[in-house]
Amino acid sequence: MMGLTSRGRVTRTLTFAGVDRPARDIWLLPAAFFGREQELRDLLAQYPSDFGPTGFQDPADESPLYQPGEWVDQWGSGWINIQAGMIGEVKHPAVDDWGKLEHWQPPYHLLGKGFEQVNRTCAQSEKFTLLGCPRPWERYQFLRGSENAYRDLAWGVPEAEKLLAMIHDYYMRHLEYIVKTDVDGISFMDDWGSERALLISPKMWAHYFKPLYKDYCDLAKAHGKYVFMHSDGYILDIYEHLIEIGVDAVNSQLFTMPIEEIGRRFKGRITFWGELDRQHILPFGTVSDVHLAVQRVKDALWDSRGGVIGQAEFNKGYPLENIRAFFEAWWGEPETDLKG
């Protein structure tokens, strides 16, 4: 296993084939750099990620997402943001009234655009690459507004099925382009958990959304791609479903759930793509808290064959010593000496 490339390391992690060290993936909001950009960039350079860029910018998601102001996204919904470096909120949903659905369409005109650099980027890198990010539930909320969205599912209105089908059709067409590129895997996301439970009943989740995610998995697998999914919140109730439909790696907020139970039930069956607690420990804990949290994840989920990716998301104001402690707890001394 000596001399593994990042791509090889992540692939062997996903297939439980044995790895030289845990794979590494770091997410950063722009606000994380405020006031200490060079220090943070130096630290990231010492612990390089095993995941790399794809050269793709999805035109359907292009917007001044992290800039204060108001704008209308490519799907027709109006956003407001009041804090630089953070994500805004939808305040004017495109389909807030069902009468608007008759004249609304997904941005089909953008499909197939932006892929020119993907294969060249993949060929020039030894990093593992992910591309995709369908988000049917979040997109539904952006289009209807969250309050309407929950009412729609609770009441089972027929328009909900129609709008979801339109969103899903767009994302399937989008993925048809992605699976024909040289990326290693596809990803999709939706935030499904509250602090203590799934946002909707598991039965309702399985009815409305499991078939959509299965379609993404089936398409990816047919083209030899790995499948990654992200969801915030407590999602213990859908882990089994995700394994059943073919998800290879799940990114979830482990510290909202019983981590040891997750390990007992699912270790060796799916790769845990992070994460470390970003609600309490990373922003407000001590260095010792960070070390203990990483050790808890290792004890419950780590297997020398693979199955765990060391992952965390860093945001505005996280103490630099806690970020450094995260890296040291997972990987020890830096791989790259900046002084050299």
N, C-alpha and C positions, 0 to 999 in steps of 0.2 A: 504493500500500500504506500510505500515511500514515493514521493514525487507526484502525488495526485494533483491534477488540475482542479480548479474550483468546480468545473462542470462535472468531472468525474466524482468528486467528493459528494456533491449534492445528489447525483444519480445513485451512487452507492448508498447514501443515506435513505433515499426513497425506496430502494429495493432490499434494504437490510443485508447488504453484501459486505459490510465491514468498512470502517473509515479510520483515517489516521488521527482525526480530531473532529469535534462537532463542526458542522457547517455553520456559516455566519451570514446573517441578513439584518441590516439596519435600516429603519425608516426614520426620516427626519422631516418635520414640518419646517417651513422657512423661518418661523419664529424661534426655533431652537438656536439659530445662529446669532440672534440679536445680542450685541454686547460682548460676544466672545467668539467671533467667527474663526479667527486664526487658530486659537487654542483647540477648538472643536475639530477643525479640519486636520490639524496635526495629529490628534488622537485617532481620528478615523483612518488616517494614512498608516498609522502603526498597526491597525487591525483591519486590513482590507476585506471588503465584502466578498462572498463567494457568488453573489448575484450581480449581473451586469446590465447595462442599458441595452435597449433594442434598437434605438434610432427611430422609434415611432412616437409620434404625437397625434393622438386621436382628435381629429377635427370636430367630432361630435361633442367632445368634452372641453374644447378650448373656451376659456373664459378667464377674466381677471379674478380667479377664485380666491386668491390670497391678498387682494388689494381692497382697501376701503372704497365703498361706492355702491352703485346700483347697476345692474346689467340684466339682460335677457339671454338665457342660454340657448343653445341650438335646438332645444326641444320646445322652446316657447315659454318657459317659466321665468318669472322675474325674481332675482336674488338681491339681497342687501347684505353688505358686510361692513362692520363698524370697527374692526381691529385688524391692522396689518399683520400678515404672516399667519393668519388663522382663516378657517373656512367659514364662509357666510351661511345664510339660511334663505330658503325659498319663502318669499312673502306673497307672491302672486302666481299661484299654480296655473299652468296653461289650461287644464281641464277641470277647473274648480266647479264648473256647472256641466252636467251631462249633455246639455244642449250643444256644447262646443265640440263634443267628440265627433260629430258628423263631419266636421270640417278640419279635424286635426290629423296629422300624419307624423310618424317618426321622421328624422332627417335622412331619408333614404339617399338623398343626393350626395351625401358625404361618404357613403360606403365605398370602400376600396381605395380611399385616398390616404396618403401619408405612409405607405408601406415601402417607398422607394429605397430607403436606407437599411431596412431590417436585415436582409440576408448579408449585406456587406458588413454590417456591425457584428452580426453573429460570427462570421468567418474570421474576423480580426480579433476575436476575444476568446479566452479560455474560461470565461465566466458562464454560469448557468443563466439562461434568459427566460423570462416569463412575459406573456403578453395576453391581453384579453380584457378582463374586468367587466363583463356583463353584471348588472346589478338590478334585476327586475323589481324587487320589492322597494329598494330605495328610489328607483326611477319612478315607480308607481306613486310613491309618496311625493316626490318632487312635482309630479304632474297633477295630482289630486289635492295635495295638502295632507298632512298626517291625520288630522281629525277625520276628514272625509274617508281616507284610506281604511282606517280601522272600522268605520261604520259600514263601508262597502263590503268588507269581508264578513263582518258580523251578520249583516242582513242578507248576504248572498245575492246581491243585485246582479242581473245579467250583464250590465254594462262593465262590471268589474272583470268578468271573464273576457269580454271583448277587448278591453284596454290591455289587460295582461297579455293576451294573444298577440296584439300588435307590437307591444314592447319586446316580447319573446321572438317574434319573427325578425325584428330588426337585429337583435343580438345574435341570432343564429346565422343570419346573413353576414354579419360582422365576423363571426368566428370562422365562417367558411374561408375568408381571406387569410385569417391568422394561421389556421392549421396547415395552410399550403406554404408557409414560410419556414425558415430554419430554426425558429425558436424551440427551446427544449420543452416548454410547457405552456398551458393556458391557465388563466386564473379567472375566478369570478368572486363576487363579494356581495354581501347584504348583512346589515346588522340586525341580528335576530333576537338578542337577549336583553332583558332588563338586568338589574343588579342581582335578582334572585330567581328569575324564571324566564321561559320563552315569552316573547311578546304576544304570540297567539297560541292557541292550543296546538299540541303536536299533531292532532288529527287534522286540523285546518291547514297546518303547514304542509303536511303530506299531500293533502288534496290539491292545494293551489300551486305549491312551489317545488315539491320534490320532482314532479315530471319535467319541469323546466330545467332543473339542474342536471337531471339524468340525461337530457338531450345534449347538454354541453359536454358532459363526461363521455357520452357515446361518440360524439363527433371527434373529440380529442383523441380518444383511444383508437379510433379507426385510422387515425393518421400518425399513430405512434407518439403522441404527446402525453406528458404527465399533467395531472390536474391538481391545482391548488385552490383552496377556498379560504376567504377571511370572513369572520363575523365577530363583532363585539358582543359582550354580555354573556349571560348564562345560557349555554346551548347544549348542556349535557343530554337533553332529551332527543337531540337529532344526530348525535355522533354515529349511532348505529345506522341511521339512514344514509349518512354521508359515506360510510364505508361500503354499504350495500350498492350504491350507485357508482362507485369507482373513484371517489376522491382520494388522491394519494397523500395530500398534506393539508392540514387544517391550521389556520391561524386563529386562535381564540384567546379570550381573556381568562387564562387558567386560574387566576387568583380570585375570580368570582365563583369558582366551582370547587368541589372537593378533589384536589389534584391527585391524592392517593387513590381515590376510587376510580378516577379516569385511568390511572396507570394500571390498576388491577383489571379493568374491563377492556381496555383498548390498546395497551402497550403491545407493540409488535404487529398491530393490525392497520395502523395508519401512522404517518409521520406527524409529529407535533412541531409545527412551524412557529415556535414561540408560544406565548410571549411572556415577558416579565411585567409585573404589576406597575402600570403607569398612572394609576389613580392615587396610590398612597406611597408605595415604597420608593420608586424612582424620584418623584418630585419632593417628598417630605421625609423619607426615611434617612437612616444613617448609612455609612459605608458598611457597617456590620450587618444591617438589615438587608442590604443588597446582596452581600455574600451568602447570607442564610437563605434568601429567596432563591438564588440560583442553585444552591445546594439542594433545596427542596425539590426543584424541578428535576435535577439530575437524579436524585434518589428515587423519585416516583416514575420517571419516564425514560431516562437515558439507558441505552443499550449499546454496547461497543459495536454491534453490527450496524447501527444507525437509528433511524426513527425519531431523531430530534434535531431541529435546527435552532441554534441560539439566535433569538430574534428579540428586538425591542424597538419601541417607537419613542423618540426623544422630542420633547416639546419645549416651549418657552419657559425659561427659568429653572430647568432641572439643574441641580448642582453638578458642576463638572466632575467633582470627586465621586459622585454616584454613578455617572456615566462611565468614568474610568474603572470603578469597582465592578461594574457589569462586565466589562471586557476581561478584567483580570480574573474574575471568578470563573468565567467560562473557559478562558484560553491562556491564563498565566501571563508570562512575559510577552511583550510585543513581538510580532514577527518581523517588523520593519523598524530598524533603528534610524530615526531621522537624523541623529548626529553623525551617522556614517555617511 
